[in-house]
Amino acid sequence: MKSQQYDAPFWKKAFDDFVDSIGVVIHDWDWQKPAANLWETPNAFEVELAVPGYQKKDFSIQIKGDHLEISADKEEDSDEGRELLRRGFQFKHFKRSIRVSDRVDRSAVKARYDQGILTIILPKMEKQKDKPGFEVPVQ
């Protein structure tokens, strides 16, 4: 049997395998992207992103096929009259992609933004055959 090789470290593959088994996978292992938590309740999956410094209007949440795509863009603050010496964080833009299984009711996905945390609720359902794309409003 030939062993598989992965570009990512072992722990990433192990984590992806574990999360994949419950039906939702967070991709984009870029450490400059917002931190994410994934929760499962009896009725839904919940994704939380730590994204302080944005407003609701800055977010775009779309479901495209098997992926929930979350992104945000905002104008950069003016640097007039000051010089940046060190950057530890930046709230300009990001994009994350989450694979969603057939256990998610795509037509009932909801999102809310409160105190710097974007929460996306992915209700569970029986398997869905069609996967239409649509925009998810942030409340």
N, C-alpha and C positions, 0 to 999 in steps of 0.2 A: 504494500500500500504506500503510495506516494504522499508525503506530508505536504500540507498547504503552507504557503508563505504569505504573510500579511505585511503591509507597509506600516501598520500601526503596532504599538507594543501589545504584548500578550494581554495585559489587563484591560485594554480597550476592547479587544475581541471578546474576552470573557464577559465584560459588562454588556456589550451589544447583544451577545447570545442570551444573556439573562433577561434583559429588557425586551428583546424580541419575543421571548416566550410569553410575555404578558400582553403584547399587542401594540405597543407604542415604542418607537425608537427615536432618540434624539441624536441627530447627526451633527456635523460641523464641529469637530474636536479642535477648534481654534481657541486658545486660552484668552484671546482678546474679545471673544464674544461674551454676552451676558451669561452669568451663572444660571443654571436651570435646575429645578427640582421636578420630579415626576412622582405623582401620587396616584394611588388607585383606591377608589371607594367601591361599594357594592354596585353603584349605578353609573359610575363615570371614571375616566382618567382625568387628572388635573395636571396641567403644566404651569409652573410658576417661573417667571424670568425676573431676575433682579435688574431693573432698568431705570434707575433714578435719573432725574434731569430731563425727562421727556414730558410731553403733553399727549393726551389721547389722540389728537389729530395727527401726531407724528407717526403713528403705527399703521402698518399695512399687514393684515392677516388674511391669507388666502388658502383655500384648499384646492389643490391641483392633483387630481388622480389620487395616488396613495400618500401624498405629502401635505402637511400643514406648513406653510411658509410664513415666517414671521420676520418682518423687517421694520426698521425705523430710520428716518432721515430728518435731521433738523439743521437749521443754519448754525454755523459756528459763531460763537461770541466774538465780539470785536476785541482785538488785541491792542487797540490804539492807546498809547500812553503807558504801555507796560510791555515788559520783555519776558517771555517764558523761559525760566531757568531749568525746569524739570517737569516732565509730564508723567503723572502717575495714573491718570484716567482721562477719558475723553468721551463726551456724549454727543457724537456727531451722527454716526450711522452704524447699523449692524444688520446681519441677516442670519437667521437660523432656520433649519429645515428639520421637520420631525415626520418620520414615517408613521402613518396611521393605518391600523389593520381594519379588516372588515367588521370588527366588533364595535366600531365607532359609528354613531348616527351622525353623519356629516351634515345633515340638514338642521340639527339642533345644537351645533357648536356655539358657545357663547364666550365672550371675553370681557374682562373688566380690568381697569388700571386704578390702583389705589396705593398711595404712599410709596411710589417707586417700584411696586410689584405688579407685573402684568400676569394675570391669571387667565388661563384658557381652559374651559370646561369642555371635555369631549365625552358626551353621554354614550353609554354602551347600548348596543342593540344586537339583534340577530344579524347574520351576514347580509351585506348589501351588494347587489349585483352591479348597479350603475354607480359611477363615481363622477357626478357632474362637478364642475368647478364653480366657485362662488366666493364672494368677499364676506368676511366676518367682521361686523361692526364692533368697536371697542366702546363699552358703556362707562 
